[in-house]
Amino acid sequence: HSRDPYNKDTTPRQDIRITVQGEYAVRVYDTQTGDILPADFETANGKTVVRASLYDYDSLLLRLEPGEAAAAVKPAARKGATAPVPQLIEYSLDEPNAYLLDKAEYALDGEAYRPAEELLRADNVLREALGWPTRRDAVAQPWTVKEEKAKHTVRLRFRVPSEIEVLDARLALEDADAAKITLNGKPVAAKPEGWYVDKCIETVALDKLNVGENVIEVELPFGRRTNIEWCYLIGAFGVKMQGEYRAITPLPEKLGFDDITRQGLPHYGGNITYKVPVEVEGGEITVTAPHYDGAAIRVALDGEKKGYIVYSPYELSLGEVEKGNHTLELTLLGNRENAFGPVHLADEKARWIGPNAWRSEGAEWTESYRLKRLGIRTAPWITESR
């Protein structure tokens, strides 16, 4: 197929018939798995007819050879029943949740703090003040700029509302080893240890976050080759978002099948495992998850990996499953759009995403957050055939 489907959440099927002059044995070469399988074909009157069903993302590679080979045997239709799925599901995260620190009051050297601004914009304001080129599409890459010791410092002041005490929070930032950090007026003595997403984004353990407003101050060297970048609070907490306003909250006890950005995880980009209890009578189980946003869904039953759901029609057979209670684990493979992407780009139809997408202006900019959907957004269909 040469273009994106009309709507990837729907699963239209195209039943095709390919007729070839000559009589051949036909096999399917599965380019995803490497399997070689018998095709659904027949030969008669000097022709070979192949039948196949294709979905939006499918391709078909056939090998035709002179000679005889068995055609694929279609399984007999089996009676099916759908197992119920709870509305709220226990889950686990592969990594700590994140609170994006993308806006701060800022100051150059010893000057007074300026009003809060998105950090990439603040970086350009300070560059203009120093007579340096600003960072946009046409800016020179840092490694092309002569290396020199930074002669200035930049101070950032983040204000983070919290509805709970948080004991395990960590601050993730670039150049952590050169940073001076305070939390609520007290110096942070911890050294960088560990990293978040990228080894250049090191993490520093913080003391307790209090109920109410928490103030985190960071001082960093600032030079032509350095940049002011977003920082992150990570830990076992949730994040409430209402327009521009965000606050730390408890993690949700369970998740519903919907966009996780509306369930306390607006900036989370790691993997999420939904733990679905399933009771079956015994038979072949098929799992269908047509509405998901993420890279793919990894499927396991009672801890045993079964495969992946990626392409339309978004289903996977688990094979024969014994009667009784089981745990179906659906692991959504996430992405980093909502933690590192252009989350203030108001033009949601923009097709070209370059440096200026993070630095849009006018009506193409919003102080609120334009997040991408993430999560399994419809309860999976668990069908039992016997």
VOGU-3710 file (C-alpha; in Angstrom, 3 decimals, decimal comma):
1> hsrdpynkdt> 0,000/0,000/0,000  1,288/3,416/-0,920  -0,458/5,609/1,658  -1,670/5,606/5,237  -5,059/3,984/5,822  -8,132/6,161/6,101  -8,404/5,236/9,779  -6,053/2,737/11,356  -8,600/1,997/14,083  -10,916/0,339/11,579
11> tprqdiritv> -10,087/-3,020/10,005  -11,394/-3,255/6,438  -10,551/-6,540/4,719  -9,921/-7,008/1,023  -10,544/-10,526/-0,302  -8,518/-10,956/-3,465  -8,072/-13,586/-6,149  -4,913/-13,824/-8,246  -5,052/-15,841/-11,464  -1,819/-16,896/-13,185
21> qgeyavrvyd> -1,400/-18,683/-16,507  0,170/-22,084/-15,865  -0,162/-24,630/-13,102  2,081/-24,074/-10,088  2,557/-25,021/-6,479  2,222/-21,856/-4,398  3,684/-20,982/-1,033  3,485/-17,806/1,049  6,740/-16,239/2,244  5,904/-14,336/5,432
31> tqtgdilpad> 8,299/-11,377/5,480  7,468/-10,542/9,118  8,180/-13,929/10,685  10,311/-15,669/8,058  7,822/-18,559/7,922  7,108/-20,384/4,661  3,485/-21,475/4,562  1,133/-23,185/2,115  -1,080/-20,801/0,189  -4,809/-21,057/-0,447
41> fetangktvv> -4,747/-21,996/-4,155  -6,077/-24,400/-6,767  -5,062/-25,372/-10,279  -7,376/-26,187/-13,184  -7,499/-25,796/-16,951  -3,928/-24,604/-17,195  -4,320/-21,838/-14,599  -3,422/-21,289/-10,941  -5,813/-19,329/-8,732  -4,595/-17,960/-5,375
51> raslydydsl> -6,970/-16,530/-2,773  -5,944/-14,262/0,088  -7,384/-11,755/2,523  -5,445/-8,505/3,038  -5,742/-5,752/5,626  -4,445/-2,172/5,614  -0,801/-2,920/6,410  -0,474/-6,303/4,679  1,721/-7,303/1,790  1,836/-10,650/0,035
61> llrlepgeaa> 4,922/-12,470/-1,227  4,259/-15,684/-3,131  6,594/-18,287/-4,594  5,259/-20,203/-7,598  7,048/-23,391/-8,607  6,235/-26,054/-11,161  4,985/-29,162/-9,451  2,416/-30,193/-6,906  2,015/-28,924/-3,360  -0,779/-29,002/-0,835
71> aavkpaarkg> -2,924/-25,919/-0,544  -3,594/-24,409/2,849  -6,389/-26,164/4,692  -8,962/-23,766/6,029  -9,902/-24,612/9,620  -13,488/-25,563/10,215  -15,619/-22,854/11,783  -15,763/-23,126/15,555  -18,333/-21,844/17,989  -17,071/-18,721/19,735
81> atapvpqlie> -17,809/-16,843/22,934  -16,400/-13,553/24,222  -14,945/-13,421/27,736  -15,879/-10,362/29,848  -13,197/-7,773/30,677  -13,339/-5,524/33,794  -13,764/-1,797/33,241  -10,780/-0,958/35,475  -7,547/-2,908/35,204  -4,492/-3,377/37,394
91> ysldepnayl> -1,336/-2,262/35,640  2,409/-1,788/36,020  4,826/0,762/34,567  8,254/-0,170/33,251  9,782/3,042/34,602  8,888/5,959/36,908  6,221/8,413/35,847  7,374/11,859/34,680  6,399/15,476/35,356  7,787/17,620/32,552
101> ldkaeyaldg> 9,651/20,707/33,781  9,492/22,789/30,630  8,696/26,225/32,110  10,614/28,209/34,711  11,455/31,659/35,937  14,963/32,364/34,647  17,884/34,698/35,192  21,261/35,364/33,590  24,190/35,601/35,997  23,216/37,699/39,029
111> eayrpaeell> 20,164/39,473/37,615  16,694/39,199/39,096  14,452/36,373/37,925  12,389/37,045/34,827  8,779/35,800/34,598  8,280/32,126/33,876  8,825/31,093/30,266  9,105/27,872/28,287  12,792/26,981/28,462  13,634/26,789/24,758
121> radnvlreal> 12,126/30,248/24,333  14,016/31,496/27,397  17,230/30,143/25,878  16,704/32,288/22,772  15,863/35,376/24,851  19,183/35,095/26,668  21,077/34,412/23,451  19,648/37,557/21,897  20,630/39,531/25,000  24,214/38,290/24,642
131> gwptrrdava> 24,317/38,877/20,872  24,556/35,158/20,079  22,682/33,316/17,293  19,370/31,898/18,453  18,465/28,253/18,155  16,140/27,619/15,233  16,067/25,538/12,049  19,116/27,259/10,548  21,306/27,402/13,657  24,822/25,965/13,575
141> qpwtvkeeka> 25,171/22,681/15,453  27,049/22,995/18,787  30,039/20,927/17,626  30,718/23,473/14,844  31,120/26,245/17,436  34,571/26,769/18,900  34,775/25,164/22,313  35,366/27,561/25,175  34,666/27,676/28,882  31,208/29,003/29,665
151> khtvrlrfrv> 31,500/32,542/31,034  27,921/32,944/32,217  25,447/31,132/34,415  21,708/30,664/34,072  19,378/30,159/37,011  16,039/28,378/36,692  13,232/28,359/39,237  10,540/25,709/38,847  7,339/25,808/40,889  5,668/22,407/41,285
161> pseievldar> 2,289/22,030/43,045  1,748/18,715/44,793  -1,313/17,204/46,437  0,764/14,531/48,194  4,121/14,044/49,851  6,608/12,353/47,538  9,599/10,589/49,075  11,248/9,034/46,023  11,335/11,865/43,482  14,376/12,371/41,290
171> laledadaak> 15,323/15,330/39,135  16,495/14,404/35,633  18,517/16,951/33,693  21,434/17,374/31,318  24,802/18,523/32,726  23,679/17,347/36,165  27,277/17,102/37,376  27,729/20,864/36,774  24,408/21,912/38,309  23,754/23,534/41,681
181> itlngkpvaa> 20,314/22,413/42,872  18,124/23,519/45,749  14,726/22,191/46,815  12,533/24,486/48,885  15,547/26,598/49,783  17,787/23,702/50,874  20,824/22,603/48,808  20,547/19,145/47,271  23,670/17,241/48,285  23,040/14,065/46,274
191> kpegwyvdkc> 25,309/13,370/43,329  24,030/12,338/39,892  23,275/8,628/39,820  21,430/6,829/37,045  19,755/8,327/33,998  16,369/8,879/32,387  15,744/7,812/28,746  19,146/9,117/27,567  22,443/8,619/29,387  23,080/12,364/28,979
201> ietvaldkln> 19,994/13,042/31,137  21,277/12,073/34,575  19,125/11,814/37,681  19,632/13,337/41,126  17,753/12,135/44,212  15,677/14,834/45,910  14,496/15,172/49,479  10,775/15,019/50,198  8,346/16,972/48,031  5,786/18,630/50,295
211> vgenvievel> 2,050/19,088/49,949  1,569/22,483/48,332  4,038/24,399/46,190  7,585/23,083/45,862  10,349/25,300/44,508  13,267/23,719/42,661  16,139/25,992/41,656  18,877/24,937/39,245  22,004/26,923/38,365  23,990/25,860/35,282
221> pfgrrtniew> 26,936/27,193/33,242  25,755/29,026/30,106  27,887/29,452/27,000  27,655/29,487/23,220  27,818/25,688/23,050  25,472/25,031/25,970  21,695/24,991/25,816  18,871/25,355/28,287  16,920/22,113/28,054  13,767/20,714/29,602
231> cyligafgvk> 14,123/18,868/32,904  11,969/16,126/34,444  10,719/15,076/37,846  10,366/11,306/37,947  8,905/9,060/40,624  5,947/7,010/41,806  3,311/9,704/41,451  0,574/10,770/39,084  0,175/14,094/37,291  -3,094/16,007/37,045
241> mqgeyraitp> -3,394/18,301/34,038  -5,991/21,011/33,488  -4,922/23,237/30,619  -1,638/24,870/31,611  -2,049/23,817/35,238  -0,424/20,599/36,399  -0,011/19,110/39,862  1,480/15,981/41,357  -1,117/13,494/42,607  -1,178/9,843/43,668
251> lpeklgfddi> -0,719/7,331/40,887  -4,050/5,915/39,714  -4,758/2,578/41,410  -6,119/1,142/38,173  -6,438/2,204/34,540  -9,402/2,207/32,219  -9,040/1,382/28,554  -8,561/4,917/27,255  -5,906/7,545/26,621  -3,466/7,460/29,583
261> trqglphygg> -2,769/11,206/29,274  -6,196/11,700/30,887  -5,477/9,218/33,678  -2,574/10,770/35,557  0,136/9,870/33,048  0,295/12,841/30,619  4,078/12,760/30,105  4,722/9,032/30,562  6,414/7,409/27,588  7,554/3,974/28,746
271> nitykvpvev> 5,817/0,620/28,475  2,567/-0,110/30,328  1,366/-3,606/31,180  -2,392/-4,090/31,568  -3,115/-7,173/33,702  -6,438/-8,569/32,504  -8,071/-11,420/34,485  -9,642/-13,947/32,141  -11,853/-16,958/32,880  -12,285/-19,431/30,019
281> eggeitvtap> -14,079/-22,727/29,481  -11,186/-24,209/27,536  -10,458/-23,775/23,827  -8,561/-21,610/21,373  -8,290/-18,021/22,593  -7,938/-15,030/20,266  -7,180/-11,524/21,541  -8,185/-8,502/19,452  -7,160/-4,938/20,353  -8,171/-2,680/17,441
291> hydgaairva> -7,871/0,703/19,177  -4,435/1,417/20,586  -1,899/4,217/20,322  1,704/3,162/20,777  4,345/1,182/18,938  2,799/-2,270/19,442  1,204/-4,530/22,063  3,208/-7,424/23,497  0,972/-10,274/24,665  1,662/-12,809/27,414
301> ldgekkgyiv> -0,590/-15,340/29,161  0,249/-16,391/32,713  3,748/-15,001/32,212  4,386/-16,847/28,926  5,092/-14,611/25,942  2,702/-15,276/23,065  3,567/-12,636/20,453  2,700/-9,110/19,355  -0,330/-7,225/18,097  0,849/-4,642/15,562
311> yspyelslge> -1,099/-4,639/12,305  -4,736/-4,729/11,258  -6,862/-6,708/12,144  -4,973/-6,341/15,459  -5,527/-9,873/16,675  -3,394/-12,716/17,990  -4,220/-16,346/18,633  -3,000/-17,673/21,979  -3,611/-21,270/20,956  -5,456/-23,765/23,123
321> vekgnhtlel> -5,924/-22,570/26,693  -7,009/-24,760/29,599  -10,245/-24,145/31,424  -9,946/-21,875/34,440  -8,718/-18,447/35,513  -5,739/-16,856/33,752  -3,937/-13,530/33,611  -3,607/-11,915/30,215  -0,822/-9,319/30,112  -1,043/-6,714/27,366
331> tllgnrenaf> 2,086/-4,552/27,329  1,700/-1,375/25,337  5,088/-0,329/23,943  5,169/3,429/24,443  6,928/6,387/22,850  8,422/9,696/23,992  6,097/12,119/22,180  4,557/13,621/25,314  7,820/14,064/27,221  10,172/15,174/24,436
341> gpvhladeka> 7,961/16,151/21,491  6,716/19,637/20,471  4,025/19,673/23,155  3,222/23,383/22,675  2,719/23,217/18,908  -0,891/24,292/18,397  -0,959/23,282/14,720  -1,930/19,645/15,180  -1,940/19,095/11,392  1,706/20,092/10,967
351> rwigpnawrs> 3,483/17,477/8,880  7,091/18,705/9,089  8,560/18,441/12,582  11,897/20,265/12,826  13,487/22,539/15,459  10,934/25,300/14,816  8,100/22,985/15,823  9,362/23,383/19,401  9,600/27,160/18,919  6,372/28,002/17,117
361> egaewtesyr> 4,922/31,507/17,335  1,594/33,322/17,164  -1,452/31,133/16,744  0,779/28,113/16,188  1,914/28,312/19,835  -0,061/27,392/22,947  0,917/27,565/26,611  -1,296/24,533/27,171  -0,150/21,048/26,228  -0,995/19,363/22,935
371> lkrlgirtap> -0,400/15,732/23,783  -0,589/12,653/21,593  -2,933/9,858/22,576  -1,255/6,858/24,172  -2,691/3,652/25,538  -5,037/0,787/24,757  -8,213/2,767/24,181  -10,827/0,015/23,956  -11,192/-3,079/26,102  -9,706/-6,031/24,202
381> witesr> -11,988/-8,621/22,706  -11,110/-12,032/24,118  -12,778/-14,681/22,019  -12,878/-18,376/22,901  -13,538/-20,969/20,174  -14,211/-24,626/20,888
//
